[in-house]
Amino acid sequence: MNPDAAETWPSPELIASWLGSEAYELEPLGPGEGAPVPTDDPARQAQARHFRDVLGRFASGVTVVTAMSGGEPVGMTCQSFSSVSLDPPLVLFVPAKTSRAWPLIQRSGRFCVNFLADGQAELSNQMASRGSEKFAGVAWHPSEATGSPVLEGTLAHVDCSVHAVHEAGDHWIVIGQVLHLATAEEDPAADAAADPADPSSHADPLVFYRGSYRTTR
């Protein structure tokens, strides 16, 4: 992990206030859904709803960001993911400041981004739910570089160390240094059903658009 990343971390007191009595919390999929909106200000409510509606017209893939914390797997569903740089290889994801999964991931200093496939909407919902049983019944294996969970059946994964964290309004922008990455077909530990020589056998991505899951079919 980049030594400078620690300078951007929130205070221990703030992290503790996020963790509370439970280690998990809903990670919203829609743009801006993690931000609280004043219930006594109709104008700001309308403005926030319009922001979310307009940004919801941007279709995106769905990922699950995972890590190991205290010897246990942790994860969060995340729509806000992007590549950043080729040299050095960097990616980013954007957790809300209200996230309880993110501080656990941050403490580990490493994470794995799993790209969900069509048919994994239930897995997305499970990883976005509140509670401590997110990994119940979920098949996974440790990633090659960091040991973070690679979820079975996903299209690909990107294994990272935390490179930097930047404050951005009601969210954090987390920059990851890519240590290893692979498609399901390239991962020897994955239970990949697709035939690398047959593009038609590859799974399609899970897509999120206008507040609901979609497919590319």
LOMI-540429 format. One record per atom (N, C-alpha, C): atom name; x, y, z; residue number from 1; residue in one letter. Coordinates in steps of 0.02 Angstrom, whole numbers, padded with zeros to 5 digits. Atoms other than C-alpha are relative to their C-alpha. Example, Ala and Ser with C-alpha at 12.3 -4.5 7.8 and 13.67 -1.06 7.14 Angstrom:
- N  00045  -00059  00000  1  A
- CA  00615  -00225  00390  1  A
- C  00045  00060  00000  1  A
- N  -00042  -00059  -00003  2  S
- CA  00684  -00053  00357  2  S
- C  -00039  00055  00037  2  S
! end
This chain:
- N  00042  -00059  00000  1  M
- CA  00000  00000  00000  1  M
- C  00044  00062  00000  1  M
- N  -00037  -00063  00002  2  N
- CA  00062  00175  -00040  2  N
- C  00000  00032  00069  2  N
- N  -00003  -00030  -00068  3  P
- CA  00125  00255  00123  3  P
- C  -00041  00063  00005  3  P
- N  00038  -00063  -00003  4  D
- CA  00038  00418  00075  4  D
- C  -00074  -00012  00010  4  D
- N  00072  00013  -00007  5  A
- CA  -00131  00332  00079  5  A
- C  -00024  00011  00071  5  A
- N  00020  -00007  -00070  6  A
- CA  -00133  00335  00269  6  A
- C  -00018  00072  00018  6  A
- N  00013  -00069  -00015  7  E
- CA  -00135  00525  00266  7  E
- C  -00072  00020  -00016  7  E
- N  00068  -00016  00020  8  T
- CA  -00306  00524  00185  8  T
- C  -00052  -00040  00037  8  T
- N  00047  00042  -00036  9  W
- CA  -00385  00398  00303  9  W
- C  -00039  00042  00051  9  W
- N  00038  -00034  -00053  10  P
- CA  -00526  00456  00419  10  P
- C  00028  -00018  00068  10  P
- N  -00026  00012  -00068  11  S
- CA  -00492  00466  00605  11  S
- C  -00025  -00066  00028  11  S
- N  00024  00061  -00033  12  P
- CA  -00504  00309  00713  12  P
- C  -00069  00008  00031  12  P
- N  00065  -00011  -00031  13  E
- CA  -00651  00389  00802  13  E
- C  -00057  -00004  -00051  13  E
- N  00051  00001  00052  14  L
- CA  -00746  00413  00639  14  L
- C  -00010  -00071  -00026  14  L
- N  00006  00069  00021  15  I
- CA  -00708  00235  00584  15  I
- C  -00041  -00040  00050  15  I
- N  00036  00036  -00052  16  A
- CA  -00771  00170  00751  16  A
- C  -00075  00017  -00001  16  A
- N  00070  -00020  00002  17  S
- CA  -00931  00271  00732  17  S
- C  -00036  -00034  -00058  17  S
- N  00030  00035  00056  18  W
- CA  -00962  00188  00563  18  W
- C  -00013  -00073  00017  18  W
- N  00005  00072  -00012  19  L
- CA  -00933  00012  00627  19  L
- C  -00059  -00017  00045  19  L
- N  00057  00011  -00044  20  G
- CA  -01060  00024  00767  20  G
- C  -00001  -00071  00027  20  G
- N  00008  00067  -00028  21  S
- CA  -01130  -00141  00829  21  S
- C  -00001  -00054  -00053  21  S
- N  00002  00048  00054  22  E
- CA  -01141  -00224  00658  22  E
- C  00057  00015  -00049  22  E
- N  -00057  -00010  00045  23  A
- CA  -01004  -00250  00530  23  A
- C  -00022  00011  -00072  23  A
- N  00023  -00006  00069  24  Y
- CA  -01113  -00230  00376  24  Y
- C  -00059  00047  -00005  24  Y
- N  00056  -00045  00011  25  E
- CA  -01236  -00109  00302  25  E
- C  -00014  00001  -00075  25  E
- N  00019  -00004  00069  26  L
- CA  -01331  -00085  00141  26  L
- C  00048  00045  -00039  26  L
- N  -00041  -00040  00046  27  E
- CA  -01217  -00024  00000  27  E
- C  -00042  00015  -00061  27  E
- N  00046  -00016  00054  28  P
- CA  -01332  00068  -00121  28  P
- C  00032  -00008  -00068  28  P
- N  -00024  00006  00068  29  L
- CA  -01317  00035  -00306  29  L
- C  -00007  00064  -00039  29  L
- N  00013  -00058  00041  30  G
- CA  -01391  00194  -00375  30  G
- C  00045  00059  00016  30  G
- N  -00043  -00058  -00011  31  P
- CA  -01290  00356  -00397  31  P
- C  -00027  00044  00055  31  P
- N  00020  -00045  -00053  32  G
- CA  -01296  00460  -00239  32  G
- C  -00047  -00030  00051  32  G
- N  00049  00030  -00045  33  E
- CA  -01408  00335  -00149  33  E
- C  00026  -00005  00072  33  E
- N  -00026  00006  -00067  34  G
- CA  -01290  00329  -00001  34  G
- C  -00002  00065  00039  34  G
- N  -00001  -00065  -00032  35  A
- CA  -01310  00513  00037  35  A
- C  -00067  00016  00033  35  A
- N  00063  -00017  -00032  36  P
- CA  -01439  00568  00166  36  P
- C  -00029  00065  -00029  36  P
- N  00033  -00059  00026  37  V
- CA  -01566  00695  00104  37  V
- C  -00046  00027  00055  37  V
- N  00043  -00028  -00052  38  P
- CA  -01651  00816  00227  38  P
- C  -00073  -00012  -00015  38  P
- N  00070  00015  00010  39  T
- CA  -01830  00761  00250  39  T
- C  -00044  00061  00008  39  T
- N  00039  -00060  -00011  40  D
- CA  -01885  00937  00296  40  D
- C  00012  00053  -00053  40  D
- N  -00016  -00048  00053  41  D
- CA  -01825  01019  00134  41  D
- C  -00023  -00029  -00066  41  D
- N  00026  00028  00062  42  P
- CA  -01937  00975  -00014  42  P
- C  00041  00017  -00062  42  P
- N  -00039  -00022  00058  43  A
- CA  -01830  01075  -00136  43  A
- C  00063  -00043  -00007  43  A
- N  -00061  00041  00003  44  R
- CA  -01672  00979  -00090  44  R
- C  -00017  -00073  -00014  44  R
- N  00022  00068  00015  45  Q
- CA  -01768  00815  -00095  45  Q
- C  -00010  -00008  -00076  45  Q
- N  00013  00002  00072  46  A
- CA  -01824  00853  -00273  46  A
- C  00065  00004  -00039  46  A
- N  -00065  -00007  00034  47  Q
- CA  -01649  00906  -00323  47  Q
- C  00039  -00065  00003  47  Q
- N  -00036  00063  -00007  48  A
- CA  -01574  00745  -00254  48  A
- C  -00031  -00055  -00042  48  A
- N  00034  00051  00040  49  R
- CA  -01706  00638  -00339  49  R
- C  00015  00010  -00074  49  R
- N  -00016  -00014  00070  50  H
- CA  -01673  00725  -00505  50  H
- C  00071  -00020  -00016  50  H
- N  -00070  00021  00010  51  F
- CA  -01486  00698  -00485  51  F
- C  00005  -00075  -00010  51  F
- N  -00002  00073  00004  52  R
- CA  -01513  00513  -00456  52  R
- C  -00033  -00026  -00063  52  R
- N  00035  00022  00060  53  D
- CA  -01637  00497  -00599  53  D
- C  00042  00011  -00062  53  D
- N  -00041  -00015  00059  54  V
- CA  -01522  00581  -00724  54  V
- C  00061  -00046  -00002  54  V
- N  -00059  00043  -00002  55  L
- CA  -01366  00485  -00668  55  L
- C  -00019  -00073  -00011  55  L
- N  00023  00068  00010  56  G
- CA  -01470  00326  -00673  56  G
- C  -00005  -00019  -00073  56  G
- N  00001  00014  00071  57  R
- CA  -01473  00342  -00863  57  R
- C  00068  -00025  -00025  57  R
- N  -00066  00027  00018  58  F
- CA  -01289  00292  -00863  58  F
- C  00003  -00073  00021  58  F
- N  -00002  00072  -00015  59  A
- CA  -01284  00103  -00875  59  A
- C  00070  -00019  00023  59  A
- N  -00065  00021  -00025  60  S
- CA  -01145  00019  -00778  60  S
- C  -00002  -00074  00016  60  S
- N  -00006  00068  -00025  61  G
- CA  -01082  -00152  -00732  61  G
- C  -00009  00000  00076  61  G
- N  00008  00008  -00072  62  V
- CA  -01102  -00219  -00556  62  V
- C  00059  -00041  00026  62  V
- N  -00056  00035  -00030  63  T
- CA  -00956  -00272  -00447  63  T
- C  -00013  -00015  00073  63  T
- N  -00002  00012  -00072  64  V
- CA  -00929  -00345  -00275  64  V
- C  00073  00008  00021  64  V
- N  -00068  -00013  -00026  65  V
- CA  -00776  -00278  -00183  65  V
- C  00007  -00041  00064  65  V
- N  -00009  00046  -00056  66  T
- CA  -00707  -00406  -00060  66  T
- C  00069  00010  00032  66  T
- N  -00063  -00001  -00036  67  A
- CA  -00569  -00420  00069  67  A
- C  -00005  -00051  00057  67  A
- N  -00001  00040  -00061  68  M
- CA  -00517  -00522  00221  68  M
- C  00012  00047  00058  68  M
- N  -00007  -00042  -00059  69  S
- CA  -00539  -00439  00390  69  S
- C  -00005  -00043  00062  69  S
- N  00001  00041  -00060  70  G
- CA  -00492  -00526  00551  70  G
- C  -00010  -00074  -00016  70  G
- N  00007  00070  00020  71  G
- CA  -00485  -00691  00457  71  G
- C  -00068  -00018  -00029  71  G
- N  00067  00011  00027  72  E
- CA  -00664  -00671  00394  72  E
- C  -00009  00039  -00065  72  E
- N  00013  -00037  00062  73  P
- CA  -00723  -00623  00219  73  P
- C  -00049  00056  00010  73  P
- N  00047  -00056  00000  74  V
- CA  -00807  -00454  00198  74  V
- C  -00010  00021  -00073  74  V
- N  00013  -00021  00068  75  G
- CA  -00887  -00380  00044  75  G
- C  -00055  00052  -00005  75  G
- N  00051  -00050  00013  76  M
- CA  -00994  -00244  -00030  76  M
- C  -00013  00003  -00075  76  M
- N  00018  -00011  00069  77  T
- CA  -01089  -00225  -00192  77  T
- C  00014  00072  -00018  77  T
- N  -00020  -00067  00019  78  C
- CA  -01025  -00075  -00289  78  C
- C  -00011  00010  -00074  78  C
- N  00012  -00018  00069  79  Q
- CA  -01086  00004  -00449  79  Q
- C  00054  00048  -00026  79  Q
- N  -00048  -00052  00020  80  S
- CA  -00957  00144  -00450  80  S
- C  00071  -00027  -00001  80  S
- N  -00067  00029  00011  81  F
- CA  -00800  00062  -00520  81  F
- C  00025  00021  -00068  81  F
- N  -00028  -00020  00064  82  S
- CA  -00681  00115  -00656  82  S
- C  00075  -00014  -00002  82  S
- N  -00072  00001  00009  83  S
- CA  -00509  00089  -00727  83  S
- C  00025  00072  00002  83  S
- N  -00028  -00067  -00007  84  V
- CA  -00394  00238  -00698  84  V
- C  00062  00010  -00042  84  V
- N  -00065  -00010  00031  85  S
- CA  -00219  00212  -00765  85  S
- C  00028  -00067  -00023  85  S
- N  -00033  00060  00025  86  L
- CA  -00122  00087  -00869  86  L
- C  00071  -00006  00027  86  L
- N  -00069  00000  -00024  87  D
- CA  00052  00137  -00809  87  D
- C  00009  00055  00052  87  D
- N  00009  00067  -00027  88  P
- CA  00048  00109  -00665  88  P
- C  -00073  -00023  -00005  88  P
- N  00069  00024  00005  89  P
- CA  -00107  -00003  -00670  89  P
- C  -00039  00019  00063  89  P
- N  00041  -00024  -00055  90  L
- CA  -00237  00082  -00560  90  L
- C  -00074  -00006  -00018  90  L
- N  00072  00000  00007  91  V
- CA  -00424  00062  -00534  91  V
- C  -00029  00039  00058  91  V
- N  00031  -00034  -00056  92  L
- CA  -00549  00149  -00421  92  L
- C  -00070  -00028  00012  92  L
- N  00070  00009  -00016  93  F
- CA  -00712  00117  -00330  93  F
- C  -00019  00053  00051  93  F
- N  00023  -00058  -00039  94  V
- CA  -00819  00239  -00231  94  V
- C  -00051  -00021  00053  94  V
- N  00046  00017  -00054  95  P
- CA  -00894  00185  -00063  95  P
- C  -00028  00063  00033  95  P
- N  00030  -00056  -00037  96  A
- CA  -01012  00299  00033  96  A
- C  00034  00006  00068  96  A
- N  -00028  -00011  -00067  97  K
- CA  -00950  00376  00195  97  K
- C  -00040  -00036  00053  97  K
- N  00042  00037  -00048  98  T
- CA  -01093  00286  00282  98  T
- C  00014  -00076  -00004  98  T
- N  -00013  00071  00007  99  S
- CA  -01025  00117  00225  99  S
- C  00034  -00028  00062  99  S
- N  -00033  00034  -00055  100  R
- CA  -00979  -00004  00363  100  R
- C  00047  -00053  -00025  100  R
- N  -00047  00049  00028  101  A
- CA  -00894  -00128  00248  101  A
- C  00065  00032  -00018  101  A
- N  -00061  -00032  00023  102  W
- CA  -00770  -00002  00181  102  W
- C  00053  00007  00054  102  W
- N  -00053  -00004  -00050  103  P
- CA  -00678  00032  00346  103  P
- C  00035  -00067  00012  103  P
- N  -00030  00065  -00009  104  L
- CA  -00650  -00156  00364  104  L
- C  00047  -00016  -00058  104  L
- N  -00042  00010  00059  105  I
- CA  -00583  -00165  00186  105  I
- C  00062  00045  00005  105  I
- N  -00055  -00048  -00005  106  Q
- CA  -00475  -00011  00217  106  Q
- C  00052  -00024  00050  106  Q
- N  -00046  00025  -00051  107  R
- CA  -00400  -00086  00373  107  R
- C  00046  -00055  -00027  107  R
- N  -00040  00054  00027  108  S
- CA  -00341  -00236  00274  108  S
- C  00052  00026  -00049  108  S
- N  -00047  -00029  00047  109  G
- CA  -00255  -00123  00148  109  G
- C  00000  -00032  -00068  109  G
- N  00003  00036  00064  110  R
- CA  -00306  -00234  00002  110  R
- C  -00072  -00019  -00014  110  R
- N  00068  00019  00018  111  F
- CA  -00460  -00285  -00094  111  F
- C  00001  -00032  -00069  111  F
- N  00009  00032  00064  112  C
- CA  -00524  -00383  -00243  112  C
- C  -00068  00022  -00028  112  C
- N  00062  -00021  00033  113  V
- CA  -00653  -00318  -00367  113  V
- C  -00023  -00057  -00045  113  V
- N  00030  00055  00038  114  N
- CA  -00766  -00456  -00437  114  N
- C  -00052  00028  -00048  114  N
- N  00048  -00023  00050  115  F
- CA  -00861  -00422  -00599  115  F
- C  -00057  -00051  -00004  115  F
- N  00056  00047  -00002  116  L
- CA  -01034  -00499  -00584  116  L
- C  -00026  -00016  -00070  116  L
- N  00027  00024  00063  117  A
- CA  -01111  -00600  -00725  117  A
- C  -00076  00002  00002  117  A
- N  00073  00007  00006  118  D
- CA  -01289  -00605  -00789  118  D
- C  -00021  -00063  00038  118  D
- N  00022  00056  -00041  119  G
- CA  -01384  -00717  -00671  119  G
- C  00024  00004  00072  119  G
- N  -00025  -00008  -00069  120  Q
- CA  -01294  -00654  -00514  120  Q
- C  -00032  00059  00036  120  Q
- N  00035  -00055  -00034  121  A
- CA  -01421  -00522  -00464  121  A
- C  -00013  -00018  00073  121  A
- N  00012  00021  -00070  122  E
- CA  -01462  -00624  -00308  122  E
- C  00063  00007  00041  122  E
- N  -00064  -00009  -00035  123  L
- CA  -01278  -00625  -00261  123  L
- C  00013  00074  00013  123  L
- N  -00008  -00072  -00010  124  S
- CA  -01272  -00437  -00287  124  S
- C  -00042  00024  00058  124  S
- N  00044  -00021  -00055  125  N
- CA  -01421  -00413  -00172  125  N
- C  00025  -00026  00067  125  N
- N  -00025  00028  -00062  126  Q
- CA  -01346  -00528  -00041  126  Q
- C  00060  00039  00026  126  Q
- N  -00059  -00038  -00020  127  M
- CA  -01183  -00432  -00041  127  M
- C  -00016  00073  00016  127  M
- N  00021  -00068  -00015  128  A
- CA  -01279  -00268  -00030  128  A
- C  -00045  00005  00060  128  A
- N  00048  00002  -00054  129  S
- CA  -01386  -00322  00116  129  S
- C  00032  00016  00068  129  S
- N  -00023  -00010  -00068  130  R
- CA  -01373  -00281  00300  130  R
- C  00005  -00067  00035  130  R
- N  -00006  00062  -00037  131  G
- CA  -01311  -00421  00412  131  G
- C  00069  -00030  -00005  131  G
- N  -00066  00030  -00005  132  S
- CA  -01165  -00533  00450  132  S
- C  00006  -00066  -00039  132  S
- N  -00001  00064  00035  133  E
- CA  -01210  -00680  00337  133  E
- C  00006  00011  -00075  133  E
- N  -00006  -00015  00071  134  K
- CA  -01161  -00604  00170  134  K
- C  00029  -00058  -00040  134  K
- N  -00034  00053  00037  135  F
- CA  -01053  -00753  00124  135  F
- C  -00032  -00068  00011  135  F
- N  00034  00064  -00011  136  A
- CA  -01177  -00887  00179  136  A
- C  -00019  -00031  -00067  136  A
- N  00017  00035  00062  137  G
- CA  -01188  -01013  00037  137  G
- C  00036  00026  -00061  137  G
- N  -00036  -00029  00057  138  V
- CA  -01069  -00911  -00072  138  V
- C  00067  -00036  -00009  138  V
- N  -00063  00034  00014  139  A
- CA  -00928  -01009  -00154  139  A
- C  00053  00051  -00021  139  A
- N  -00054  -00045  00017  140  W
- CA  -00762  -00919  -00163  140  W
- C  00067  -00033  00014  140  W
- N  -00068  00024  -00015  141  H
- CA  -00575  -00948  -00162  141  H
- C  00045  00061  00007  141  H
- N  -00044  -00057  -00010  142  P
- CA  -00429  -00836  -00110  142  P
- C  00032  00023  -00065  142  P
- N  -00033  -00027  00059  143  S
- CA  -00358  -00721  -00242  143  S
- C  00075  -00013  00005  143  S
- N  -00071  00019  00004  144  E
- CA  -00180  -00750  -00298  144  E
- C  00045  00048  00037  144  E
- N  -00046  -00050  -00028  145  A
- CA  -00101  -00587  -00238  145  A
- C  -00014  00018  00072  145  A
- N  00016  -00027  -00066  146  T
- CA  -00195  -00532  -00082  146  T
- C  -00038  -00049  00044  146  T
- N  00040  00047  -00039  147  G
- CA  -00298  -00682  -00027  147  G
- C  -00072  00022  00010  147  G
- N  00069  -00024  -00005  148  S
- CA  -00458  -00581  -00045  148  S
- C  -00047  -00048  -00037  148  S
- N  00045  00048  00033  149  P
- CA  -00614  -00680  -00095  149  P
- C  -00012  00014  -00073  149  P
- N  00022  -00001  00070  150  V
- CA  -00639  -00716  -00279  150  V
- C  -00064  -00041  -00003  150  V
- N  00064  00032  00000  151  L
- CA  -00822  -00758  -00301  151  L
- C  -00008  -00045  -00062  151  L
- N  00008  00047  00056  152  E
- CA  -00861  -00911  -00407  152  E
- C  -00055  00025  -00047  152  E
- N  00049  -00018  00050  153  G
- CA  -00954  -00880  -00568  153  G
- C  00004  00071  -00026  153  G
- N  -00008  -00068  00025  154  T
- CA  -00897  -00700  -00591  154  T
- C  00040  00000  -00065  154  T
- N  -00032  -00004  00066  155  L
- CA  -00830  -00641  -00758  155  L
- C  00076  00009  00005  155  L
- N  -00071  -00016  -00008  156  A
- CA  -00661  -00579  -00696  156  A
- C  00009  00031  00069  156  A
- N  -00014  -00035  -00062  157  H
- CA  -00575  -00506  -00545  157  H
- C  00065  00039  -00005  157  H
- N  -00059  -00044  -00002  158  V
- CA  -00446  -00371  -00508  158  V
- C  00022  00004  00073  158  V
- N  -00027  00005  -00068  159  D
- CA  -00337  -00396  -00354  159  D
- C  00045  00061  00013  159  D
- N  -00033  -00065  -00010  160  C
- CA  -00271  -00234  -00277  160  C
- C  00024  00011  00071  160  C
- N  -00016  -00030  -00064  161  S
- CA  -00183  -00147  -00135  161  S
- C  -00027  00071  00000  161  S
- N  00025  -00069  -00004  162  V
- CA  -00251  00019  -00072  162  V
- C  00058  00048  -00015  162  V
- N  -00053  -00046  00022  163  H
- CA  -00147  00152  -00161  163  H
- C  -00011  00070  00029  163  H
- N  00016  -00066  -00027  164  A
- CA  -00237  00312  -00105  164  A
- C  -00075  00003  00013  164  A
- N  00070  -00011  -00015  165  V
- CA  -00401  00370  -00031  165  V
- C  -00012  00076  00001  165  V
- N  00014  -00072  00004  166  H
- CA  -00477  00540  -00072  166  H
- C  -00072  00013  00021  166  H
- N  00067  -00020  -00021  167  E
- CA  -00625  00626  00008  167  E
- C  -00035  00034  -00059  167  E
- N  00038  -00030  00054  168  A
- CA  -00762  00673  -00116  168  A
- C  -00073  00007  00022  168  A
- N  00069  -00011  -00023  169  G
- CA  -00920  00746  -00039  169  G
- C  -00020  -00052  00050  169  G
- N  00025  00051  -00046  170  D
- CA  -01019  00607  00043  170  D
- C  00027  -00069  -00014  170  D
- N  -00031  00064  00018  171  H
- CA  -00908  00470  -00030  171  H
- C  00076  00004  00008  171  H
- N  -00073  00006  00005  172  W
- CA  -00727  00411  -00031  172  W
- C  00017  -00027  -00070  172  W
- N  -00026  00028  00063  173  I
- CA  -00633  00384  -00194  173  I
- C  00061  -00042  00018  173  I
- N  -00052  00047  -00019  174  V
- CA  -00525  00231  -00168  174  V
- C  00038  -00021  -00063  174  V
- N  -00043  00018  00056  175  I
- CA  -00380  00207  -00288  175  I
- C  00037  -00064  00018  175  I
- N  -00034  00063  -00012  176  G
- CA  -00313  00030  -00301  176  G
- C  00057  -00012  -00049  176  G
- N  -00056  00022  00042  177  Q
- CA  -00143  -00026  -00366  177  Q
- C  -00012  -00073  -00018  177  Q
- N  00015  00068  00023  178  V
- CA  -00175  -00181  -00472  178  V
- C  00062  -00044  00009  178  V
- N  -00054  00047  -00012  179  L
- CA  -00068  -00327  -00414  179  L
- C  -00007  -00062  -00044  179  L
- N  00013  00059  00042  180  H
- CA  -00150  -00465  -00515  180  H
- C  -00072  00006  -00025  180  H
- N  00068  00000  00027  181  L
- CA  -00302  -00484  -00627  181  L
- C  -00007  -00057  -00049  181  L
- N  00012  00058  00043  182  A
- CA  -00383  -00624  -00725  182  A
- C  -00073  -00006  -00016  182  A
- N  00069  00020  00017  183  T
- CA  -00539  -00677  -00817  183  T
- C  -00013  -00067  00033  183  T
- N  00017  00066  -00030  184  A
- CA  -00631  -00830  -00754  184  A
- C  00036  -00056  -00037  184  A
- N  -00033  00052  00038  185  E
- CA  -00554  -00931  -00895  185  E
- C  00075  -00004  00016  185  E
- N  -00072  -00002  -00015  186  E
- CA  -00378  -00878  -00843  186  E
- C  00016  -00021  00071  186  E
- N  -00012  00015  -00071  187  D
- CA  -00402  -00917  -00658  187  D
- C  -00003  -00076  00010  187  D
- N  00000  00073  -00007  188  P
- CA  -00349  -01097  -00625  188  P
- C  -00042  -00025  00058  188  P
- N  00040  00021  -00058  189  A
- CA  -00445  -01099  -00460  189  A
- C  -00075  00010  -00011  189  A
- N  00071  -00015  00012  190  A
- CA  -00609  -01040  -00538  190  A
- C  -00036  -00059  -00030  190  A
- N  00043  00051  00030  191  D
- CA  -00753  -01152  -00583  191  D
- C  -00032  00030  -00062  191  D
- N  00023  -00035  00060  192  A
- CA  -00767  -01078  -00757  192  A
- C  -00034  -00048  -00048  192  A
- N  00037  00042  00046  193  A
- CA  -00899  -01148  -00872  193  A
- C  00013  00018  -00073  193  A
- N  -00009  -00023  00068  194  A
- CA  -00850  -01047  -01025  194  A
- C  00060  -00033  -00032  194  A
- N  -00055  00027  00039  195  D
- CA  -00740  -01118  -01161  195  D
- C  00039  00058  -00029  195  D
- N  -00038  -00057  00025  196  P
- CA  -00599  -00993  -01197  196  P
- C  00000  00004  -00076  196  P
- N  -00002  00001  00073  197  A
- CA  -00602  -01046  -01381  197  A
- C  -00068  00014  -00032  197  A
- N  00068  -00010  00026  198  D
- CA  -00790  -01017  -01397  198  D
- C  -00031  00061  00032  198  D
- N  00027  -00062  -00029  199  P
- CA  -00844  -00835  -01369  199  P
- C  -00074  -00004  00017  199  P
- N  00072  00004  -00013  200  S
- CA  -01027  -00884  -01376  200  S
- C  -00017  -00034  00065  200  S
- N  00012  00034  -00063  201  S
- CA  -01007  -00987  -01218  201  S
- C  00013  00043  00060  201  S
- N  -00017  -00044  -00055  202  H
- CA  -00950  -00840  -01113  202  H
- C  -00063  00033  00029  202  H
- N  00057  -00032  -00033  203  A
- CA  -01071  -00766  -00986  203  A
- C  -00002  00074  -00017  203  A
- N  00009  -00072  00010  204  D
- CA  -01141  -00591  -01010  204  D
- C  00005  00035  00067  204  D
- N  -00006  -00037  -00063  205  P
- CA  -01116  -00454  -00880  205  P
- C  -00068  00017  00030  205  P
- N  00059  -00027  -00035  206  L
- CA  -01243  -00401  -00750  206  L
- C  00005  00076  -00005  206  L
- N  00001  -00072  00013  207  V
- CA  -01294  -00221  -00790  207  V
- C  -00052  00032  00045  207  V
- N  00047  -00038  -00040  208  F
- CA  -01378  -00090  -00682  208  F
- C  -00019  00064  -00038  208  F
- N  00023  -00057  00039  209  Y
- CA  -01486  00041  -00769  209  Y
- C  -00068  00023  00024  209  Y
- N  00062  -00031  -00022  210  R
- CA  -01622  00160  -00709  210  R
- C  -00032  -00037  00059  210  R
- N  00024  00028  -00063  211  G
- CA  -01635  00077  -00539  211  G
- C  -00015  -00073  00000  211  G
- N  00013  00072  00000  212  S
- CA  -01643  -00104  -00592  212  S
- C  00054  -00037  -00039  212  S
- N  -00047  00042  00035  213  Y
- CA  -01538  -00248  -00655  213  Y
- C  -00023  -00011  -00072  213  Y
- N  00014  00015  00070  214  R
- CA  -01528  -00275  -00842  214  R
- C  00051  -00050  -00026  214  R
- N  -00048  00044  00033  215  T
- CA  -01440  -00393  -00961  215  T
- C  00017  00031  -00068  215  T
- N  -00020  -00025  00066  216  T
- CA  -01352  -00363  -01126  216  T
- C  -00030  -00042  -00056  216  T
- N  00032  00042  00051  217  R
- CA  -01454  -00496  -01216  217  R
- C  -00058  00037  -00032  217  R
! end
